Amino acid sequence: MLRVITLNLNGIRSAANKGFFEWLAQQDADVVCLQEVKAQEADLAAHMLAPAGFHGHFHCAEKKGYSGVAIYSKQKPLAVKSGVGVPEFDAEGRYIQADFDGFSVVSLYLPSGSSSEERQQAKFRFMEIFLPLLATLATSGRETIVCGDWNIAHKEADLKNWRSNQKNSGFLPEERAWLSRVLDELGWVDVYRRLHPETTSECYTWWSNRGQAWANNVGWRLDYQLATPGIAARATVAGVFKTQRFSDHAPLTIDYA
């Protein structure tokens, strides 16, 4: 079995203070993908760089306290690749890939466009350059899982208030159409939806800190594990952990046979 967890931490040190590492130690995970680390490696304690039993690899943003992704793995990777080859985004720490014997795992933090029109345009630029990279991964001959915060709710079933969010970043028609291309044209599989095709509020992985979004489960499904068909077909169990909160996102765990 292969257990893969993905979580946007909204700050690794903040999540640590909320019990994330104690929880992680009990999960028997094989690979853990993290986004929004919001720290440089030099600022992290040893147990954050590599928790007991794990190898740790980071791609941090140049700007302090911003973005950054990481992968923890029980098995030492054969190779690790950081960045997408575009300086604008590689400076923000948005992509890290670990290759293992027989499969690869990516931790991705796709830009958010919610703060300004400028950032929305940056998000569109990233999507444009990332599509061919996903195409290359899909045809590489390696089974691959791309985990992360995609910052897009794909369909109406993926957020509570879809009607009022159709003109908002994260649920724009262009963003949703792009994700459909990733799945329908490039052949990636939305593993959670493969196992849970039905509409249910259990799918949400992010809740705004405004109002009573968490209390009322007014959420969005922004965190995905997209996989190549071979390994996607091996997925047996997928769940979102909500018993304890480590950030404004919740961990998505998927087991592959």
N, C-alpha and C positions, 0 to 999 in steps of 0.2 A: 504493500500500500504506500501511496505517496500523499502526504497531507500538506496542502499549500494554504497559507494564510496571507491575506492582503489587508493593509490598514493605513489610512491617512492619519498620522499621529497628531497633526496640528502642533508640532513641537515635541521632540523626543524627550526633552527634560520635563516638560509639563506632563506628558503621558506617564513617565517614570514615577512622578509624584502621585499619580492616580492609580498606581498598582499594576501598570502594564507588564513589567518584567516578571512580577510574581505570577500573574495570570499566564504569561507566555511559557513559563517553566512547567506548567501543568498541561500544556496542549499537545505534547508529543508531535510537534510540527517538524516536517522535513525541510521545508523552505518557507521563509517569511519575507514578504515584500512590504517595504515601508515607504510612505511618501510624506512630504512636508516634514522632514527631519528638523529643519530650521536651526541647524548648528553646523559648525565645522568639526572635523574629526578631532582636532587638537583640543576642543572644548569638552569632549565627552569622556566620561568615566569608562574604565576598562570593561565593566559589565554591559555598557551601552554599545561599545565598539564590537564586542563579541561576547554575547551571553554564554554562560556555561554550556558546553556541548555544541556550540555553533561557530562557524567561520563567518566573519562579517566583512561586507564590502560596501563602500559608500561612494556616491557621486554627489558631492555637496555643491551648493550654489556659492558663487564668489561673494555675493552680498550676504553679510552676516544676518542671521535670524530669518532666512528666507528659503523657501522651497527645499530642494534636496531629496534624494532617494537612496534607498539602501536595500540590500538583500542579506539575510541571515540564512545559512544552510548548514545542516549537519554534515553533509558530504562536502569536501573541499572541491570547488569548481575546477574544471580543466582549464577554463579560460574565463576572463571577465572583461566585458567591453562597456565603457562609459560614454554616453553622449550619442547624438544623432548626426554629428558631423557638421552642424550649423552653429557658428560661434554665438549667435544671439541666444539660442536656447541652451547650448551646452554650458554657458556661463550661469544658467539658472538651475542646473542640476536636475534634469527631468527624465533621464533614461539610464538604466544600468541593466546589463544582461549577463547572466551567469550560465555557462555551458557545462553540462554534466554528461556522464556517459549515457547517451541515448535520448537526451532531451535538454531543452533550454528553458530558462525562466527569466522574464523581464519584469522589472519594477518601473512603472511609468507614472509620471505626474503630468497629465495634459494640462496646459494653462487654463486658468479660469478667466472668463471675460466679463465677470459681473461688476468689477470695480469701475470700469470706464470703457468708453468706445475704443480708446487706444489699446487697451488690453484685449478687447474682443477681436480687434484686427490682428493682434499678435497670435491669438488663439487660432484664427483662421489660417495664418501663415504656417503655424506649426502643423495643423491638420493637413495642409497641402504638401508639406515636405515629408510628413510621417506616413502618408498613404503608400507611396512607393516603397518605403522601408518595410511596412507591413506586408506588402506584396512579395518582397524579397524573402522575408522570413517565412512566409506561407509556402514558398516554392523551394526552400533550402534543402528539403529532404529530412530536416530535423523536426521532431515533435516539439512544439513550443507553447508555453503558456505566458500570455502577456497580462500581468496583474496590475491593478492600480486604480487611481482616481482618474477616470476619463472625463469628468466634469460635463457629462452629457447624460440626460435621462432619455433613453431611446424611444420609448413608446408611452402612450397615455397611462398604461398600467404601472409605469415606473416612477410616478410621483402622485402625491395626493391631489394637489390643486392644478391639474394640467390645463384646464380652460383658461385660468387667469395668468398662466406662465408662458403662453405661446409666443410672446414677444420678448421674453426674458432670456438672457444668456443661460445656457444649459438645457434649454428646450426649444431653441430656435429651429425652424424648418430646415435650414442649411446644415445645422449640426446633426440633426436626426437623420437627414438624408446621407450625410457622410458616414455615419455609423452603420447605416443600412448597406452602404457600399462595402464597408469593411467585412460585413457578414455575408452579404448575398453575392458580391462580385469576387471578393478575395477568398471567400470560403472559411473565414474564421467562425468559430462556434461560441456563442454566449452560453457558457457552461451552466450558470445558475438557471437561465431560462430553459435550457435543455432538460434539466431535472425538475423545474417548477414552472411549467408553461402557463399555469393559471394566474389570473390577476389576484394579487394579495398584498396587503400592506406589510407583510412580513419581509418583503424584498428590500425595503428602504435601508439605505446605509448612511444617509446624511440628514441632519436636521439643523435648520437655522437656529442660531442662538437668540434670535429675536422672538418676542412674544412667548407663546406656550407651545412652540413647534414640537419639542420633544414630548412634553406631557400629553399632547393631543395626537401624537404620531403623524404630524404633518411633515412627511419626509420625502426624500428623493432617493432613487437608486442611481448612484454615481460611480460606485466601485464595482469593478467587473474582473472576472477572469475569462479572457477570450483565449481560446486554444485551437490548435490545428485539429482537424477531425479525428485523427487516430487517438490522441491522448484524451480528447474531449469525450470520446465514446467510452472511455474507461472510468469516467466520473460516476460515483455512486451516491455520495451524500454532499449536500451544500447547505450551509446555514449561516445566518447573521447573528452574531453574539450581542445581546442587548442587556444582559443582566447587570453588567458593570460598564461604566462609561470612562473611556480613556481620552476621548477627544470628541469633536462634533461629528465624527464619522464612527462607524462600528466595524469591527473585523468581519470579513467574509472568509469563511473556511470551506474548502472543498477537498474531499478525499477522492483519489484516483486509484483504482484497483491495479 
